[in-house]
């Protein structure tokens, strides 16, 4: 019996040693898109911009003195009708009250008498002039007629000026000839501006006018433009100029708006030692109410820079200013050189190019992750 020889088993290939893991790049923070969103990390591209310096000052919203009117009477009389109440809107030239005044009646009568006399004498003067030109009448007659007309015209003009002073407009004066004499005592009181009634100082039937009587009937304010009263310290005053932009914000609603400086006070307040600076603010929907306290920022400088990033984007790592640049794996810490800064942004002079995407919000989270990874190593 032949013994069979068993063939030797094939030799197994020698196992190769496992490849060493690729070393982690210094400064790399690995995060997925989902992790980035969950951490609230917001990104944006670095870009050029302008650096602004702001002064933060306390401020108050006040009515614009240019848009405020006190409706007053210039003659003595009695209020017979009040057509507006508190909060009512008025148009420019709208009648807001009616007044009965003996003084007005006398002035109207005086004017009409002077007007009729001057008008009649004008006709006589023109007739005498024609006769003199034809040498039908004497020169003496013509000159007497001319002098009489000029004298009556002066009286008519004086009576007209008196009515104007008492508050009558040109249209009202011209219409007096057709007005019934029974209405001569009646005077219409009109608003000189459009706005809202903020104060009514008299009641129906009140005696008004001179001789220690009330003269003001209403206060009207146009709130479509308001003023911002700013208190600026003497040290900051040299930085403030007319025309500079002022941003105001109210803590109550968080609303913001921009105005421009229109006035810088030449003297300091004796109590606060601050200068009064006034900015004008458009207020078409009347949301900014006079008397409100607001926080104000005055933009006092404006400079262009090549690369500008939010201050929150720059973290200090190992004593160096650092930003986190977006890479496919997450973010990479990169040291940069910073220049000037303002209240919100900082200039990057080296280490970052326009267009590179960086973390601009919650970058401190990336700094913490980077520090955690370094501690584990």
NORVENNOR-V768172 format. One record per helix or strand of 3 or more residues. SS is the DSSP state (hx for helix, st for strand). FROM is the first residue (numbers start at 1). LEN is the number of residues. Records with the same first field share a line. If there is no record, write none. Layout:
SS = FROM-LEN + FROM-LEN
This chain:
st = 28-3 + 42-4 + 47-17 + 68-5 + 77-6 + 95-6 + 186-5 + 195-6 + 216-6 + 225-9 + 245-5 + 256-13 + 274-9 + 293-18 + 315-3 + 320-8 + 330-6 + 337-5 + 345-6 + 357-5
hx = 33-6 + 65-3 + 102-32 + 139-27 + 170-5 + 176-3 + 181-3 + 234-4 + 311-3 + 363-14
